Amino acid sequence: MLKFEVICRSVGVSNFGIQHLKGLEEAGLPTPSVNQIELHPFMKREEVVKYCREKGIAVMGWSPLARSKKNDDPDLVRISKK
């Protein structure tokens, strides 16, 4: 096996779907500690989030406000006024 675990303590990935994460596991590579994915109320990615939770992979959302493209959404406007 690679001397990977000696060189670093943990690995994070970005935009990995379930098939990518399974590919790492099948290849015998370390499980990532975090998967950074686009995640916000308009893109929930429930299957990927569930899979990561089951495998102990933290999920980090990027673009939590949908890149400001949904600022006129009635629910967001209502919440922001509070």
Distance bins in CASP14 RR format, pairs under 12 A and 6 or more apart:
PFRMAT RR
TARGET T0000
AUTHOR 0000-0000-0000
RMODE 2
METHOD distances of the structure
MODEL  1
1 27 0 0 0 0 0 1 0 0 0 0 0
1 28 1 0 0 1 0 0 0 0 0 0 0
1 29 0 0 0 0 1 0 0 0 0 0 0
1 30 0 0 0 0 1 0 0 0 0 0 0
2 8 0 0 0 0 0 1 0 0 0 0 0
2 11 0 0 0 0 0 1 0 0 0 0 0
2 27 0 0 0 0 0 1 0 0 0 0 0
2 28 0 0 0 0 1 0 0 0 0 0 0
2 29 0 0 0 0 1 0 0 0 0 0 0
2 30 0 0 0 0 1 0 0 0 0 0 0
3 30 0 0 0 0 0 1 0 0 0 0 0
4 10 0 0 0 0 0 1 0 0 0 0 0
4 11 0 0 0 0 1 0 0 0 0 0 0
4 24 0 0 0 0 0 1 0 0 0 0 0
4 27 0 0 0 0 0 1 0 0 0 0 0
4 28 0 0 0 0 0 1 0 0 0 0 0
4 29 1 0 0 1 0 0 0 0 0 0 0
4 30 1 0 0 1 0 0 0 0 0 0 0
4 31 0 0 0 0 0 1 0 0 0 0 0
4 32 0 0 0 0 0 1 0 0 0 0 0
5 11 0 0 0 0 1 0 0 0 0 0 0
5 28 0 0 0 0 0 1 0 0 0 0 0
5 29 0 0 0 0 0 1 0 0 0 0 0
5 30 1 0 0 1 0 0 0 0 0 0 0
5 31 0 0 0 0 0 1 0 0 0 0 0
6 30 0 0 0 0 0 1 0 0 0 0 0
7 30 0 0 0 0 0 1 0 0 0 0 0
8 30 0 0 0 0 1 0 0 0 0 0 0
8 32 0 0 0 0 0 1 0 0 0 0 0
8 33 0 0 0 0 0 1 0 0 0 0 0
9 30 0 0 0 0 1 0 0 0 0 0 0
9 33 0 0 0 0 1 0 0 0 0 0 0
10 30 1 0 0 1 0 0 0 0 0 0 0
10 31 0 0 0 0 1 0 0 0 0 0 0
10 32 1 0 0 1 0 0 0 0 0 0 0
10 33 1 1 0 0 0 0 0 0 0 0 0
10 34 1 0 0 1 0 0 0 0 0 0 0
10 35 0 0 0 0 0 1 0 0 0 0 0
10 56 0 0 0 0 0 1 0 0 0 0 0
10 57 0 0 0 0 0 1 0 0 0 0 0
10 58 0 0 0 0 1 0 0 0 0 0 0
11 21 0 0 0 0 0 1 0 0 0 0 0
11 24 0 0 0 0 1 0 0 0 0 0 0
11 29 0 0 0 0 1 0 0 0 0 0 0
11 30 1 0 1 0 0 0 0 0 0 0 0
11 31 0 0 0 0 1 0 0 0 0 0 0
11 32 1 0 1 0 0 0 0 0 0 0 0
11 33 1 0 0 1 0 0 0 0 0 0 0
11 34 0 0 0 0 1 0 0 0 0 0 0
11 35 0 0 0 0 0 1 0 0 0 0 0
11 36 0 0 0 0 0 1 0 0 0 0 0
11 57 0 0 0 0 0 1 0 0 0 0 0
11 58 0 0 0 0 0 1 0 0 0 0 0
12 20 0 0 0 0 0 1 0 0 0 0 0
12 21 0 0 0 0 0 1 0 0 0 0 0
12 24 0 0 0 0 0 1 0 0 0 0 0
12 29 0 0 0 0 0 1 0 0 0 0 0
12 30 0 0 0 0 1 0 0 0 0 0 0
12 31 0 0 0 0 1 0 0 0 0 0 0
12 32 1 0 1 0 0 0 0 0 0 0 0
12 33 1 0 1 0 0 0 0 0 0 0 0
12 34 1 0 1 0 0 0 0 0 0 0 0
12 35 1 0 0 1 0 0 0 0 0 0 0
12 36 1 0 0 1 0 0 0 0 0 0 0
12 37 0 0 0 0 0 1 0 0 0 0 0
12 52 0 0 0 0 0 1 0 0 0 0 0
12 57 0 0 0 0 1 0 0 0 0 0 0
12 58 0 0 0 0 1 0 0 0 0 0 0
12 59 0 0 0 0 0 1 0 0 0 0 0
12 60 0 0 0 0 1 0 0 0 0 0 0
13 20 1 0 0 1 0 0 0 0 0 0 0
13 21 1 0 0 1 0 0 0 0 0 0 0
13 23 0 0 0 0 0 1 0 0 0 0 0
13 24 1 0 0 1 0 0 0 0 0 0 0
13 29 0 0 0 0 0 1 0 0 0 0 0
13 30 0 0 0 0 0 1 0 0 0 0 0
13 31 0 0 0 0 1 0 0 0 0 0 0
13 32 1 0 1 0 0 0 0 0 0 0 0
13 33 0 0 0 0 1 0 0 0 0 0 0
13 34 1 0 0 1 0 0 0 0 0 0 0
13 35 1 0 1 0 0 0 0 0 0 0 0
13 36 1 0 0 1 0 0 0 0 0 0 0
13 37 0 0 0 0 1 0 0 0 0 0 0
13 48 0 0 0 0 0 1 0 0 0 0 0
13 52 0 0 0 0 0 1 0 0 0 0 0
13 55 0 0 0 0 0 1 0 0 0 0 0
13 57 0 0 0 0 1 0 0 0 0 0 0
13 58 0 0 0 0 0 1 0 0 0 0 0
13 59 0 0 0 0 0 1 0 0 0 0 0
13 60 0 0 0 0 0 1 0 0 0 0 0
14 20 0 0 0 0 0 1 0 0 0 0 0
14 32 0 0 0 0 1 0 0 0 0 0 0
14 34 0 0 0 0 1 0 0 0 0 0 0
14 35 1 0 0 1 0 0 0 0 0 0 0
14 36 1 0 1 0 0 0 0 0 0 0 0
14 37 1 0 0 1 0 0 0 0 0 0 0
14 38 0 0 0 0 1 0 0 0 0 0 0
14 39 0 0 0 0 0 1 0 0 0 0 0
14 59 0 0 0 0 0 1 0 0 0 0 0
14 60 0 0 0 0 1 0 0 0 0 0 0
14 61 0 0 0 0 0 1 0 0 0 0 0
14 62 0 0 0 0 1 0 0 0 0 0 0
15 21 0 0 0 0 0 1 0 0 0 0 0
15 32 0 0 0 0 0 1 0 0 0 0 0
15 35 0 0 0 0 1 0 0 0 0 0 0
15 36 1 0 0 1 0 0 0 0 0 0 0
15 37 1 0 1 0 0 0 0 0 0 0 0
15 38 1 0 0 1 0 0 0 0 0 0 0
15 39 0 0 0 0 0 1 0 0 0 0 0
15 45 0 0 0 0 0 1 0 0 0 0 0
15 48 0 0 0 0 1 0 0 0 0 0 0
15 59 0 0 0 0 0 1 0 0 0 0 0
15 60 0 0 0 0 0 1 0 0 0 0 0
15 61 0 0 0 0 0 1 0 0 0 0 0
15 62 0 0 0 0 1 0 0 0 0 0 0
15 63 0 0 0 0 0 1 0 0 0 0 0
16 22 0 0 0 0 1 0 0 0 0 0 0
16 23 0 0 0 0 1 0 0 0 0 0 0
16 24 1 0 0 1 0 0 0 0 0 0 0
16 25 0 0 0 0 0 1 0 0 0 0 0
16 29 0 0 0 0 0 1 0 0 0 0 0
16 31 0 0 0 0 0 1 0 0 0 0 0
16 32 1 0 0 1 0 0 0 0 0 0 0
16 34 0 0 0 0 0 1 0 0 0 0 0
16 35 1 0 1 0 0 0 0 0 0 0 0
16 36 0 0 0 0 1 0 0 0 0 0 0
16 37 1 0 0 1 0 0 0 0 0 0 0
16 38 0 0 0 0 0 1 0 0 0 0 0
16 45 0 0 0 0 0 1 0 0 0 0 0
16 48 0 0 0 0 1 0 0 0 0 0 0
16 51 0 0 0 0 1 0 0 0 0 0 0
16 52 0 0 0 0 1 0 0 0 0 0 0
16 55 0 0 0 0 0 1 0 0 0 0 0
16 57 0 0 0 0 1 0 0 0 0 0 0
16 59 0 0 0 0 0 1 0 0 0 0 0
16 60 0 0 0 0 0 1 0 0 0 0 0
17 23 0 0 0 0 1 0 0 0 0 0 0
17 24 0 0 0 0 0 1 0 0 0 0 0
17 32 0 0 0 0 0 1 0 0 0 0 0
17 35 1 0 0 1 0 0 0 0 0 0 0
17 36 0 0 0 0 0 1 0 0 0 0 0
17 37 1 0 0 1 0 0 0 0 0 0 0
17 38 0 0 0 0 0 1 0 0 0 0 0
17 45 0 0 0 0 1 0 0 0 0 0 0
17 47 0 0 0 0 1 0 0 0 0 0 0
17 48 1 0 1 0 0 0 0 0 0 0 0
17 49 0 0 0 0 0 1 0 0 0 0 0
17 50 0 0 0 0 0 1 0 0 0 0 0
17 51 1 0 0 1 0 0 0 0 0 0 0
17 52 0 0 0 0 1 0 0 0 0 0 0
17 55 0 0 0 0 0 1 0 0 0 0 0
17 57 0 0 0 0 0 1 0 0 0 0 0
17 59 0 0 0 0 0 1 0 0 0 0 0
18 24 0 0 0 0 0 1 0 0 0 0 0
18 25 0 0 0 0 0 1 0 0 0 0 0
18 35 0 0 0 0 0 1 0 0 0 0 0
18 37 0 0 0 0 0 1 0 0 0 0 0
18 45 0 0 0 0 0 1 0 0 0 0 0
18 46 0 0 0 0 0 1 0 0 0 0 0
18 47 1 0 0 1 0 0 0 0 0 0 0
18 48 1 0 1 0 0 0 0 0 0 0 0
18 49 0 0 0 0 0 1 0 0 0 0 0
18 50 0 0 0 0 1 0 0 0 0 0 0
18 51 1 0 1 0 0 0 0 0 0 0 0
18 52 0 0 0 0 1 0 0 0 0 0 0
18 54 0 0 0 0 0 1 0 0 0 0 0
18 55 0 0 0 0 1 0 0 0 0 0 0
18 57 0 0 0 0 0 1 0 0 0 0 0
19 25 0 0 0 0 0 1 0 0 0 0 0
19 26 0 0 0 0 0 1 0 0 0 0 0
19 47 0 0 0 0 0 1 0 0 0 0 0
19 48 0 0 0 0 0 1 0 0 0 0 0
19 51 0 0 0 0 0 1 0 0 0 0 0
20 26 0 0 0 0 0 1 0 0 0 0 0
20 27 0 0 0 0 0 1 0 0 0 0 0
20 29 0 0 0 0 0 1 0 0 0 0 0
20 32 0 0 0 0 1 0 0 0 0 0 0
20 35 0 0 0 0 1 0 0 0 0 0 0
20 37 0 0 0 0 0 1 0 0 0 0 0
20 48 0 0 0 0 1 0 0 0 0 0 0
20 51 0 0 0 0 0 1 0 0 0 0 0
20 52 0 0 0 0 0 1 0 0 0 0 0
20 57 0 0 0 0 0 1 0 0 0 0 0
21 27 0 0 0 0 0 1 0 0 0 0 0
21 29 0 0 0 0 0 1 0 0 0 0 0
21 30 0 0 0 0 0 1 0 0 0 0 0
21 31 0 0 0 0 1 0 0 0 0 0 0
21 32 1 0 0 1 0 0 0 0 0 0 0
21 34 0 0 0 0 0 1 0 0 0 0 0
21 35 1 0 0 1 0 0 0 0 0 0 0
21 37 0 0 0 0 0 1 0 0 0 0 0
21 47 0 0 0 0 0 1 0 0 0 0 0
21 48 0 0 0 0 1 0 0 0 0 0 0
21 49 0 0 0 0 0 1 0 0 0 0 0
21 50 0 0 0 0 0 1 0 0 0 0 0
21 51 1 0 0 1 0 0 0 0 0 0 0
21 52 1 0 0 1 0 0 0 0 0 0 0
21 53 0 0 0 0 0 1 0 0 0 0 0
21 54 0 0 0 0 0 1 0 0 0 0 0
21 55 1 0 0 1 0 0 0 0 0 0 0
21 56 0 0 0 0 0 1 0 0 0 0 0
21 57 1 0 0 1 0 0 0 0 0 0 0
21 59 0 0 0 0 0 1 0 0 0 0 0
22 28 0 0 0 0 0 1 0 0 0 0 0
22 29 0 0 0 0 0 1 0 0 0 0 0
22 31 0 0 0 0 0 1 0 0 0 0 0
22 48 0 0 0 0 0 1 0 0 0 0 0
22 51 0 0 0 0 1 0 0 0 0 0 0
22 52 0 0 0 0 0 1 0 0 0 0 0
22 54 0 0 0 0 0 1 0 0 0 0 0
22 55 0 0 0 0 1 0 0 0 0 0 0
22 57 0 0 0 0 0 1 0 0 0 0 0
23 29 0 0 0 0 1 0 0 0 0 0 0
23 31 0 0 0 0 0 1 0 0 0 0 0
23 32 0 0 0 0 0 1 0 0 0 0 0
24 30 1 0 0 1 0 0 0 0 0 0 0
24 31 1 0 0 1 0 0 0 0 0 0 0
24 32 1 0 0 1 0 0 0 0 0 0 0
24 35 0 0 0 0 0 1 0 0 0 0 0
24 55 0 0 0 0 0 1 0 0 0 0 0
24 57 0 0 0 0 0 1 0 0 0 0 0
25 31 1 0 0 1 0 0 0 0 0 0 0
25 32 0 0 0 0 0 1 0 0 0 0 0
25 51 0 0 0 0 0 1 0 0 0 0 0
25 54 0 0 0 0 0 1 0 0 0 0 0
25 55 0 0 0 0 1 0 0 0 0 0 0
25 57 0 0 0 0 0 1 0 0 0 0 0
30 55 0 0 0 0 0 1 0 0 0 0 0
30 57 0 0 0 0 0 1 0 0 0 0 0
31 51 0 0 0 0 0 1 0 0 0 0 0
31 52 0 0 0 0 1 0 0 0 0 0 0
31 54 0 0 0 0 0 1 0 0 0 0 0
31 55 1 0 0 1 0 0 0 0 0 0 0
31 56 1 0 0 1 0 0 0 0 0 0 0
31 57 1 0 0 1 0 0 0 0 0 0 0
31 58 0 0 0 0 0 1 0 0 0 0 0
32 51 0 0 0 0 0 1 0 0 0 0 0
32 52 0 0 0 0 1 0 0 0 0 0 0
32 55 0 0 0 0 1 0 0 0 0 0 0
32 56 0 0 0 0 1 0 0 0 0 0 0
32 57 1 0 1 0 0 0 0 0 0 0 0
32 58 0 0 0 0 1 0 0 0 0 0 0
32 59 0 0 0 0 0 1 0 0 0 0 0
32 60 0 0 0 0 0 1 0 0 0 0 0
33 52 0 0 0 0 0 1 0 0 0 0 0
33 55 0 0 0 0 0 1 0 0 0 0 0
33 56 0 0 0 0 1 0 0 0 0 0 0
33 57 1 0 0 1 0 0 0 0 0 0 0
33 58 1 0 0 1 0 0 0 0 0 0 0
33 59 0 0 0 0 0 1 0 0 0 0 0
33 60 0 0 0 0 0 1 0 0 0 0 0
34 52 0 0 0 0 1 0 0 0 0 0 0
34 55 0 0 0 0 0 1 0 0 0 0 0
34 56 0 0 0 0 1 0 0 0 0 0 0
34 57 1 0 0 1 0 0 0 0 0 0 0
34 58 1 0 1 0 0 0 0 0 0 0 0
34 59 1 0 0 1 0 0 0 0 0 0 0
34 60 1 0 1 0 0 0 0 0 0 0 0
34 61 0 0 0 0 1 0 0 0 0 0 0
34 62 0 0 0 0 0 1 0 0 0 0 0
35 45 0 0 0 0 1 0 0 0 0 0 0
35 48 1 0 0 1 0 0 0 0 0 0 0
35 49 0 0 0 0 1 0 0 0 0 0 0
35 51 0 0 0 0 1 0 0 0 0 0 0
35 52 1 0 1 0 0 0 0 0 0 0 0
35 53 0 0 0 0 0 1 0 0 0 0 0
35 55 0 0 0 0 1 0 0 0 0 0 0
35 56 0 0 0 0 0 1 0 0 0 0 0
35 57 1 0 1 0 0 0 0 0 0 0 0
35 58 1 0 0 1 0 0 0 0 0 0 0
35 59 1 0 1 0 0 0 0 0 0 0 0
35 60 1 0 0 1 0 0 0 0 0 0 0
35 61 0 0 0 0 1 0 0 0 0 0 0
35 62 0 0 0 0 0 1 0 0 0 0 0
36 45 0 0 0 0 0 1 0 0 0 0 0
36 48 0 0 0 0 0 1 0 0 0 0 0
36 52 0 0 0 0 0 1 0 0 0 0 0
36 57 0 0 0 0 0 1 0 0 0 0 0
36 58 0 0 0 0 1 0 0 0 0 0 0
36 59 1 0 0 1 0 0 0 0 0 0 0
36 60 1 0 1 0 0 0 0 0 0 0 0
36 61 1 0 0 1 0 0 0 0 0 0 0
36 62 1 0 1 0 0 0 0 0 0 0 0
36 63 0 0 0 0 0 1 0 0 0 0 0
36 64 0 0 0 0 0 1 0 0 0 0 0
37 43 0 0 0 0 1 0 0 0 0 0 0
37 44 0 0 0 0 0 1 0 0 0 0 0
37 45 1 0 1 0 0 0 0 0 0 0 0
37 46 0 0 0 0 0 1 0 0 0 0 0
37 47 0 0 0 0 0 1 0 0 0 0 0
37 48 1 0 0 1 0 0 0 0 0 0 0
37 49 0 0 0 0 1 0 0 0 0 0 0
37 51 0 0 0 0 0 1 0 0 0 0 0
37 52 0 0 0 0 1 0 0 0 0 0 0
37 57 0 0 0 0 0 1 0 0 0 0 0
37 58 0 0 0 0 0 1 0 0 0 0 0
37 59 1 0 0 1 0 0 0 0 0 0 0
37 60 1 0 0 1 0 0 0 0 0 0 0
37 61 1 0 1 0 0 0 0 0 0 0 0
37 62 1 0 0 1 0 0 0 0 0 0 0
37 63 0 0 0 0 1 0 0 0 0 0 0
37 64 0 0 0 0 0 1 0 0 0 0 0
38 44 0 0 0 0 0 1 0 0 0 0 0
38 45 1 0 0 1 0 0 0 0 0 0 0
38 48 0 0 0 0 0 1 0 0 0 0 0
38 49 0 0 0 0 0 1 0 0 0 0 0
38 59 0 0 0 0 0 1 0 0 0 0 0
38 60 0 0 0 0 0 1 0 0 0 0 0
38 61 1 0 0 1 0 0 0 0 0 0 0
38 62 1 0 1 0 0 0 0 0 0 0 0
38 63 1 0 1 0 0 0 0 0 0 0 0
38 64 0 0 0 0 1 0 0 0 0 0 0
38 65 0 0 0 0 0 1 0 0 0 0 0
38 66 0 0 0 0 1 0 0 0 0 0 0
38 67 0 0 0 0 1 0 0 0 0 0 0
38 69 0 0 0 0 0 1 0 0 0 0 0
39 45 1 0 1 0 0 0 0 0 0 0 0
39 46 0 0 0 0 1 0 0 0 0 0 0
39 48 0 0 0 0 1 0 0 0 0 0 0
39 49 1 0 0 1 0 0 0 0 0 0 0
39 52 0 0 0 0 0 1 0 0 0 0 0
39 58 0 0 0 0 0 1 0 0 0 0 0
39 59 1 0 0 1 0 0 0 0 0 0 0
39 60 0 0 0 0 1 0 0 0 0 0 0
39 61 1 1 0 0 0 0 0 0 0 0 0
39 62 1 0 0 1 0 0 0 0 0 0 0
39 63 1 0 0 1 0 0 0 0 0 0 0
39 64 1 0 0 1 0 0 0 0 0 0 0
39 65 0 0 0 0 0 1 0 0 0 0 0
39 66 0 0 0 0 1 0 0 0 0 0 0
40 61 1 0 0 1 0 0 0 0 0 0 0
40 62 0 0 0 0 1 0 0 0 0 0 0
40 63 1 0 0 1 0 0 0 0 0 0 0
40 64 1 0 1 0 0 0 0 0 0 0 0
40 65 1 0 0 1 0 0 0 0 0 0 0
40 66 1 0 1 0 0 0 0 0 0 0 0
40 67 0 0 0 0 1 0 0 0 0 0 0
40 68 0 0 0 0 0 1 0 0 0 0 0
40 69 0 0 0 0 0 1 0 0 0 0 0
40 70 0 0 0 0 1 0 0 0 0 0 0
40 73 0 0 0 0 0 1 0 0 0 0 0
40 76 0 0 0 0 0 1 0 0 0 0 0
41 61 0 0 0 0 0 1 0 0 0 0 0
41 63 0 0 0 0 0 1 0 0 0 0 0
41 64 0 0 0 0 1 0 0 0 0 0 0
41 65 0 0 0 0 1 0 0 0 0 0 0
41 66 1 0 0 1 0 0 0 0 0 0 0
41 70 0 0 0 0 1 0 0 0 0 0 0
41 73 0 0 0 0 1 0 0 0 0 0 0
41 75 1 0 0 1 0 0 0 0 0 0 0
41 76 1 0 0 1 0 0 0 0 0 0 0
41 79 0 0 0 0 1 0 0 0 0 0 0
42 63 0 0 0 0 1 0 0 0 0 0 0
42 64 0 0 0 0 0 1 0 0 0 0 0
42 65 0 0 0 0 1 0 0 0 0 0 0
42 66 1 0 1 0 0 0 0 0 0 0 0
42 67 0 0 0 0 0 1 0 0 0 0 0
42 68 0 0 0 0 0 1 0 0 0 0 0
42 69 0 0 0 0 1 0 0 0 0 0 0
42 70 1 0 1 0 0 0 0 0 0 0 0
42 71 0 0 0 0 0 1 0 0 0 0 0
42 73 1 0 0 1 0 0 0 0 0 0 0
42 75 0 0 0 0 0 1 0 0 0 0 0
42 76 0 0 0 0 1 0 0 0 0 0 0
43 49 0 0 0 0 0 1 0 0 0 0 0
43 61 0 0 0 0 1 0 0 0 0 0 0
43 62 0 0 0 0 0 1 0 0 0 0 0
43 63 0 0 0 0 1 0 0 0 0 0 0
43 64 0 0 0 0 0 1 0 0 0 0 0
43 65 0 0 0 0 0 1 0 0 0 0 0
43 66 1 0 0 1 0 0 0 0 0 0 0
43 67 0 0 0 0 0 1 0 0 0 0 0
43 69 0 0 0 0 0 1 0 0 0 0 0
43 70 0 0 0 0 0 1 0 0 0 0 0
44 50 0 0 0 0 0 1 0 0 0 0 0
44 59 0 0 0 0 0 1 0 0 0 0 0
44 61 0 0 0 0 0 1 0 0 0 0 0
44 64 0 0 0 0 0 1 0 0 0 0 0
44 66 0 0 0 0 0 1 0 0 0 0 0
45 51 0 0 0 0 1 0 0 0 0 0 0
45 52 0 0 0 0 1 0 0 0 0 0 0
45 53 0 0 0 0 0 1 0 0 0 0 0
45 59 0 0 0 0 1 0 0 0 0 0 0
45 60 0 0 0 0 0 1 0 0 0 0 0
45 61 0 0 0 0 1 0 0 0 0 0 0
45 62 0 0 0 0 0 1 0 0 0 0 0
45 63 0 0 0 0 0 1 0 0 0 0 0
46 52 0 0 0 0 0 1 0 0 0 0 0
46 53 0 0 0 0 0 1 0 0 0 0 0
46 59 0 0 0 0 0 1 0 0 0 0 0
47 53 0 0 0 0 0 1 0 0 0 0 0
47 54 0 0 0 0 0 1 0 0 0 0 0
47 59 0 0 0 0 0 1 0 0 0 0 0
48 54 0 0 0 0 0 1 0 0 0 0 0
48 55 0 0 0 0 0 1 0 0 0 0 0
48 57 0 0 0 0 1 0 0 0 0 0 0
48 59 1 0 0 1 0 0 0 0 0 0 0
48 61 0 0 0 0 0 1 0 0 0 0 0
49 55 0 0 0 0 0 1 0 0 0 0 0
49 56 0 0 0 0 0 1 0 0 0 0 0
49 57 0 0 0 0 1 0 0 0 0 0 0
49 58 0 0 0 0 0 1 0 0 0 0 0
49 59 1 0 1 0 0 0 0 0 0 0 0
49 60 0 0 0 0 0 1 0 0 0 0 0
49 61 0 0 0 0 1 0 0 0 0 0 0
50 56 0 0 0 0 0 1 0 0 0 0 0
50 57 0 0 0 0 0 1 0 0 0 0 0
50 59 0 0 0 0 1 0 0 0 0 0 0
51 57 1 0 0 1 0 0 0 0 0 0 0
51 59 0 0 0 0 1 0 0 0 0 0 0
52 58 1 0 0 1 0 0 0 0 0 0 0
52 59 1 0 1 0 0 0 0 0 0 0 0
52 60 0 0 0 0 1 0 0 0 0 0 0
52 61 0 0 0 0 0 1 0 0 0 0 0
53 59 1 0 0 1 0 0 0 0 0 0 0
63 69 0 0 0 0 1 0 0 0 0 0 0
63 70 0 0 0 0 0 1 0 0 0 0 0
64 70 0 0 0 0 0 1 0 0 0 0 0
64 76 0 0 0 0 0 1 0 0 0 0 0
65 71 1 0 0 1 0 0 0 0 0 0 0
65 72 0 0 0 0 0 1 0 0 0 0 0
65 73 0 0 0 0 1 0 0 0 0 0 0
65 76 1 0 0 1 0 0 0 0 0 0 0
65 79 0 0 0 0 0 1 0 0 0 0 0
65 80 0 0 0 0 0 1 0 0 0 0 0
66 72 0 0 0 0 0 1 0 0 0 0 0
66 73 0 0 0 0 1 0 0 0 0 0 0
66 76 0 0 0 0 1 0 0 0 0 0 0
68 76 0 0 0 0 0 1 0 0 0 0 0
69 76 0 0 0 0 0 1 0 0 0 0 0
70 76 1 0 0 1 0 0 0 0 0 0 0
70 77 0 0 0 0 1 0 0 0 0 0 0
70 79 0 0 0 0 0 1 0 0 0 0 0
70 80 0 0 0 0 0 1 0 0 0 0 0
71 77 1 0 0 1 0 0 0 0 0 0 0
71 79 0 0 0 0 0 1 0 0 0 0 0
71 80 0 0 0 0 1 0 0 0 0 0 0
72 78 0 0 0 0 0 1 0 0 0 0 0
72 80 0 0 0 0 0 1 0 0 0 0 0
73 79 0 0 0 0 1 0 0 0 0 0 0
73 80 0 0 0 0 1 0 0 0 0 0 0
74 80 0 0 0 0 0 1 0 0 0 0 0
74 81 0 0 0 0 0 1 0 0 0 0 0
75 81 0 0 0 0 0 1 0 0 0 0 0
75 82 0 0 0 0 0 1 0 0 0 0 0
76 82 0 0 0 0 0 1 0 0 0 0 0
END
